[in-house]
């Protein structure tokens, strides 16, 4: 039991938090990359829920140092730097790029986990890749990486002239 929830209910809550974080990140970075608009509400939702998803990940029973633990630590370090850039120095000068780069990497980490978890939990995808090491997983990760890299390039390119 975690916070009065069964492990299954806590897992469902963590999943919903993660999906909200990913969706808010897609909205924020999509608006910035393709419309040149800085959506503060989507940005704040992305930050809050990305921090929550990383933090709640550490509340599951620990079975050693796993990729999930490493991703969580890296994500929280990136998000701490993002928060500093956003709130302490208010995106001044190069801190805007630091903010966007660290937030984009945190979004990418969320999406890597989404792809991995999708192949583990969605029956149709799991049938394609029962061990998670099949070409289908690598192709999905590769496509996702290319899309995120393109959006990151657009975001960072546009951010040079967009007021927050």
Beta strands, then each sheet from edge to edge (+ up, - down):
end
